[in-house]
């Protein structure tokens, strides 16, 4: 069976992609492969008797209750490979199509709606692209970044890896002993659960999983092994390519490592220091968040996603799953947790505890049920009443609260740096890569990696302008590449600041207060750090009654490159989904 894609959505001629079933290195356990020209683009993993090892979610149990039954006949003499499939429920009809973009799509006939209904697709995430993380790299769509090296391995090209180009893969840190094994310094295995097994396995005879591991250790070329009751013992002798981490199902894969890589990691946590902080178990947070379900996701920031969860006692929590892009070691992470745990302020979200398990680092905060500022301001497509809930009095109180929370961080808490409440901006160690939320980073930080208190002031200025206007900076006029800062500066020079105010909250009684906040926002986003006020000065200006006493702002950062027309300036920016998360803060102590 060979499926060929169309050239485009409207051109039925042969396209780039084709799909077929091949015996691969396991003749009796073939797999589906999608090719992009001569290169592999996707693979299903070998057939295990009840499902393909690379797509367990499809064949174990479909969401609407019917099972797909597959029988494979490998006729070696005739050189043919036959696949027979059926569904357990005869009332269902299914068909599959290879889309023009290489995505294999399965649909079934819904007798109720009398429509072909989507059932499954091969490309659920970026991890389904063949070899996304290179050799000895593993892809997990629920982590940020999605690629990481296997335990005992490190990036082959660290510069490319930090830029998000993972195709060069990883290399082993410590060589295997193999025939040099002496005494108790033997090679061993690191176990990975729920894995899409790598491509190009070899089959060896083994009675069970333990026997399979022994066969691998007895072969100097063996890099990894896995045991399937239907297939048997699979080993890999060359490279490990196209690995993926699943949330459920998948195979147990054993990665062979040198003895030096197998030792338990020493504890760097002084439990006396953390006696007032809860150290959560990872399994407990998995249960609380329904395995970090997408339905529980509250948002995504520069340092990882945030999920809503509920503990066994009913307490609701917000769990921030830090990404590998943080570049933190365990000691650095725990030091920061200790600093955050000491902070107490009405305008700061309280940290309840943390979790560290191998590569996983998570922060657990109290859950704020009244939605985020971001949702109330910008999620008007999801709920048009959100924005109306924030009248001007509430918005001004929020501005006051943010400023006083930042004042506490900069002055009262003895914290040297507040690293980005509006995106957790940070420079990774040993690299110039900037991590943070785009649209809130100051010019000197985004361009040169220089971070200071004035970087926070810039981020705060962006938020002030967003609160007053009800519009998002980096999605203001996206189709025109026009930012809110550019538009606000244009309106300032025209003396037409009223055009910037959110019409849903405009009230002539509060006009001077609104104009003051716009002017303060522009003062905060000035291009050069030395022109921006300190947070103490900003708070005093916020309390000032006479707007005429405020300094005149200079041109904001990121506005030199774009000169737009009068017509463009009069356009009203559309509302877009948010990526600003102002409630979570990462801090570094003195």
N, C-alpha and C positions, 0 to 999 in steps of 0.2 A: 504494500500500500504506500503510495506516495501522494502527498497533498502539495499543491503549489499555490502560492499566494498570488493575488492580483498585483498588478504593477502599482495601482493606486486605488482609492475608494471608488473611482469612476472608470478605471481602465482595467478590463478583465484580462488583458494579455499577461503572460508569465512575468511575475515579479521576482524580487531578489531571494525570497525565502522558499524553502521546500522542507517537507517533513516526511520522515520515513522511519521504519523500524529496522534495526540492525542487531545482529547477534553480539557485536562488540567482542570483548575478551572472554565473555561467558556465553557460549553458544546456546545453552539451554535456558538462559535467563536474559532475553533481549531487552532493549529499551528503545523508546522513541527519541529521535534526534531531530532538531530543527537546524538547518544550515542557512547561513547568510552567505551565499556564494559557496566558497569552499571552506568557510570557517564555521565551527560549531557555535550556535547561538543559544540553544536551550536543550536540555536533556531531561528525561523523565526519571532516570535512575533505573537499575535493573528490576525486572519483574520478580516479585517475592512470593508469588502464589496467591496473594489476596490484594496486593496493591503494588504500584511502582514505588521503589524506595525514595524517589525524589518528589513524589506527590501523594503522600499518605492521606492527606485530607480529602482527596477526591474519591478514592475507591474504598475507604473503610466504611464511611457512612455519609451519604449525600444529605444535604440540609433538609430536603423535603421528604426524606424517608425511604427512597428507593436505592438499591444497590446496583452497581454495574458489575456484571460477571464476565470475566475474560478467560479464554482458553487459548494457549499458544502452542502451535505445532511446528516443530523444527524438523523439516525433512532434509536430512544431511545429503542423502543420495541425489535428490533432485536440486539441491541447493536453494530450497525455498523456505520461507518462513511465513506461516499463516497465523492470523489472529482472528478469533471468533469472540464476539461480545454480545451480551444480552443484558436485559434488565430484569430484576426479580419481579417487578410489577408490570404485567403485560399492557396495562393501560397507559404506560408512559412511552413516548416516542422521543428519541434524542438524535441530535446531529451535531457534527463538529465541523469547524471551518478554520483554515489557516488565514488569518487576517493579513492585509497588505503590509502591516508593520511587524509581522513575524509572530504575532500573538495567537496561540491556538485557543479557540473559544468553543465551549460546549454549551448547547442550549437544549431545553426540553419543552415539549408541548404542554402548556397548562390548559387543561380542559375547562377550567372555570372561567378564565379570562379569554380563552380561545386565542392565545398568543404564544409565540415562541419566547420562552423566558430564559434569561441568563442563568446558567448553572455554575460554571467554573471557567477560569482562564489560566493559561500556563504562566503568564507574567503577573504574579500577584504583587511583586515588588522589584526593586532594582537588583536584589540578590538572585533573581531567577535568570539573569543574563549570565551566560556560560563564563566561568573563570573570572568573575567580577573582582575577586580579591587576589588573584594570582596564585602561584604555587605556595602551599603551606599557609595560606590565609583562609580565614573563615568569615562568612557573611551572615550577619544577623540584622534583619530589617527593623528590629525593635530597639537597636542601639544607635548611638550617634558618636563617631561615624559608624557606618555599617560594617566596615572591614576591620579586622584585627588579626594579628599573627597568632598562630597556635602557641600554646605554652611551650617554652623552650626554644622559641624562634623569635627573630627580630626582623624588621623591614630590611629588604635588600638595598633599597635606595630610600634613605630616610627623607631626603628633600622632596622627592616625588610623593612619598607616602603622606607627609604632612600637608601637601597641596591637594590631597584627595584623589591622586592617581595611584591606585593600588595594584595595577596590572603586573608590576615587576615582582610582586609577591614577597615572600619572606625566606630567610635562611636560618639554618640551625646554629644556635649559640655554642653548644658543646657537642663535640663529635661522639658518635656511638662507640662503645667499647668493642662489642662483637667478640672477635677471637682474642682480644686483649683483656677480656673479663677476668679479673683476679679477685679472690677472696669474696668479700661482700659488696664489692663495687660493681654490681651487675646492672645492665640496662633494665629498664622497667617500662611501665605504661602509664599514660595519663588518659583517663576515661572521659569521653564526651558523650552526652546523652542526646537523643532526639536529633540525629544528624542525617543530612543527605550525604550518603557515602561518596567519596571521590570517584572520579572517572578512572577507567582502565584497571579494574581489579583482576587478580589471578585467583583461581580456585585451587585449593589444596584439601586433601582429605583430613578431616578432624572429627572427633566424636562429639565435642561440645565446645563451649566458649573457652574454657581453660586449656583444652588441648589445642585449640586454634592459636591462643597466645603463645603456648610453648613452641608450636611450629614456627611462628614468626620469630621468636627469640633465637631459634636454631638456624635461622637463615640470615646471613650477614647483610643481605640486600633488603630485607623486610623493613619497611618504614612504619606500617600501621596494619591493623587487622580488624575484622568485624565478623560476627557469626550470626547467620540467619538460619532459623529452623528449616526453612524451605530451600534456601540456596546452599547453605553450609558455610565453610570457612573461606572468607575472602581476605587476601593480603595484597598490599601495594608495595612494589619493589622499585619504582622509579620516582614518581613525584605525587603529591597530593593536590589535585586541582578540582575546582568547582565544589567546594564544601559549603554547606549552608546549615545554619542552626534553626530548627523548628521549635515552635512552642509546645507541640504535642507530637506523638508518634515519632517516626524516624528510627534510625538504628543506633546502637551503641558502638562507637568507634574508639579503638584503643591506639593512641599515638605513642610510638616507641621513643623513649627519651634516655639520655645518659643518666647515670646514677646521680650526678651532681645537680640535675634539674628536678629530681624527685623529692628532695628534702622538704619537710614542712616549713612554711614561711614562719619566721620568728615573730612573736607578738611584739608590736611596737606600741601597744595601747597600755597606758597606765590607768588601770581601772579606778584608782582612788581619785584621779583628776576628773573622772567622768561619772562620779557617784550620783550626781543630780541629773544625769542625762541618760535616757533609755537607749540601750544598744539593741536594736531590733534584729531578729533573725530574718534572713532573706526569705525563707519559706513563708514566714508570717506575712510579709509584705506582698508576696506573690498571691496569697489567698485574699488579702485585703483588697487588692486591686484587680481581682479576677484575672491573674496572670498578665497584668499590665495591658488590659483590654483597651482597644482603641475607643470603645464607648465610654471609658472612664478617663480618657485623656482630656486634661484641662487646657493644655497649651504646650507650645514648643518654644524654647529659648535658645540662646547661643550655646548654652552648656548642657542641653538635654531636655527631654520631655518631662512634664509634670502630670501625675495621675491622681484622681480622687480615689480614696480607699476608705474602708470601714473595718475597724478592728473587731475582735471577737466580743468585746464589751459594748459595742455599738458606737464607739467614738469615731467620728469622721476625721480623716487626715488627708493631707496633700503630700504626695511622695514625689520628690524630684530625683530622677535617675540620671546621675551625672554621666556624661559621655567620656569616651577615651580622649577626646580632644582637650580635656582639661590639663592633661600632661602631669597630673599630680601623683606623687608617691603616697603611700599610706601615712607616713609620718606627717607630711605637709597637710594632707587632708584632715587628719585628726586634730592638728593644731588649729586649723581654721574652724573646725566644728566647735572646739573648746572656746574660741573667741566669740563665735556667734551665740553660743549658749549663754554667755554672760550678759548679752545685750537685753535690756528690758525697756521698751518704750511703747506708748500707746499707738504709735504710727508705724510700728515694725511688726511683721508677722512672727509669732513665737516659734522657735525651733523646739520640737519635742524630743528628737533623737536622731540617730543615724544607723546605717547598716554598712558593714564592710564584709564582703565575701569574695575572695580571690580578686577578680578584676572588677567586680561590682562595687560601686560606691553610691549610696543613696542618702538623701536628707529627708527627714520626716517633719513636716510643719503642721501646725494647727490649720484646719480647713476653714476658709472664710466663705460662708454660705451665700453672701449677698452679691455674688458674681464679682468679677474683676472689673476694674475701671475700664480696661480694654474692651471687655464684652459689652458693657453698658454704653460705651461711646461709639463703637464701630460695628457691632454685630446686628445692625439694623435689618439686614436681609433675613436673619434668623428670627428676630423678634423686633418689629418696628416700634414697640412700646419701650424698649430699653432706653433709647436716647431721651425720651420724654420723662423718664424717671429721675433724670439728673437735671433739675432746674438750676438756675444760676446760684442760688444760695448753697446748694449742695456742692456744686462745682468749686465755688470759692472756698468752702470748708475743706474740700479735698486738696486744693492747691496749698492752703495753709498747713494741712497735715503733712503733706509731702515735704514741704520746706522745713518744717520743724523736725521731722524725722531725719532729714539729711543734716540739719544742724546738730542733732544729737550724735550722729555718726562722725561728723567732721570735728566736733569740738568737745562734746561732753563724755564720749565713751572711751576716750584714749585710744581710738583706732587710727592708725596711720593712714590707711587708704580704704576708701569705700569703692569696691570695684564693680561699679555698674549696676545700680538697682534697676536700671532700665535696659537690661540686657546682659548683665554679668560680664562686662568686657574684661579681657585679660590677655596678656601675652604668654604664649606657651614657652616653657624653658627651652633654651638652646635653639630657638627659632624666632623669626620675625613674623610668624603668622599671627594675625589678629583674630581673636575669638570674641564675638559679641553680636548684638542685634543691630542689623543695618538700619540706618535712619536715626540712630541715637548716639552713634560714636562721634566724638569730636574730630576735627580735621587733623590735629597733631597726633592723635592716637591712631586713627585709621591709616594715615599716610606714613607716619614715622614711628609708631609704637610708643610714643611718649604719653605716659598717663600721670595725672595729678588731680588734685581736688577740682581744678578748673575744668577737667574733663567731665566730672559729674555735673558741674554747673551747666555745661553745654547740653547734656542729656536732659537735665531738668527744664531748660528753656524750651526744648522741643516738646516736652510733655505739656508745658504751660500753653503753648500755642495750639496743641491738639485739643486740650480741654476746652479752650475758648471757642475754637472753630468747629469742634466735633468732627474733624477730618484728620486722616492719618498722613504723616509726613511722607513716608516712602511709597505710599499708594495714592497720593493726592490726585494727580492727573497722570496715571501710569502710562496711558497710551501716548501722551505727549512728553514723557520723561520729565515732568514738572513736579518739583517738590513743594511741600507746604512752606518751607523756609523761603524759597524763591518767590512764591506768590505773596507771602506776607511782606517781604521787603519791597516788592513792587507797590503794594497797597500803601505801605508806609510813605514811600516817596511821592505818592499821589495824594497823600492826606485823605485817604479813603479807608480808614481802618474799620469802619462799620461793616464793610463788605466781607470782612474776615470772621465776624461774629456768627455763631451758629444761630440761624433764624428761629429754631425751635425754642430757644431760651432767651432771646433778646427781650429786654425790658428797659425802657427809657430811664426808669428809676435807678437802674444799676449800670447805666452806660459808662459813667466815669470809671467805675470799678473794673469793668470789662476792658476798657481802653488801657487802663493801668497794667493789667495782666498781660496784654499784648505787648506793651512797651517793655515790660520786664522780661518777657520771653525773648524779644529781639535783643535786649541787652545781654542775656545769658548765652545766646548763640552767636555772638560776634566771633569773627574768624580767629583772632589772636587771643590766647589764654590771658595775657596780661590786661586785656580790655574788659574781661568778664569780672563781675563782682564776686566776692566771697559769699558763702552762704549766710554769714552773719549780716553782711551789708544788705543782701537780698531780702532777708526777713524784715529788716528795719524799713526798707523801701516798700515792702508789701504793706506795712502798717501805716505808711505815710498817707495823709489825706489829700495833699496837693500834688496832682500829677505833674504840674509845671516844675516841681523841684527835682524830678527825675532826670538823669543824664540822657542825652540823645544817643541812640544806638548807632554803631557803625555797621558796615555790610556784614551779613552773616557768612559763615563758612559754607562751602559747597554751592555758592551762587554765582561765581565768576564765569563758569564755563557756559552758562545758558543765558541767552538774551531772547526773551520771547516777546511776541507782539501783543498789542492791546486786546485783540480778539481772544487770544489764548488766555490772557489774564482774567478775562471776564467769565471764562468757563467755570462751572462749578464742579469740583472733584467728586467722583463717584465714591461710594463707600465700599470698602473691601475688608476681607477677613483680616484679623489682627495677628501680629507676631510679637507684640510688646507685652512683657510680663514684669510689671513694676513691683510685684509683691515679694520677690525672692532676691536675696542679697548674698553675695559671697564676699567675705572680709579677710584681710590679712593683718595680723597683729604686729605691734612694734617689734 
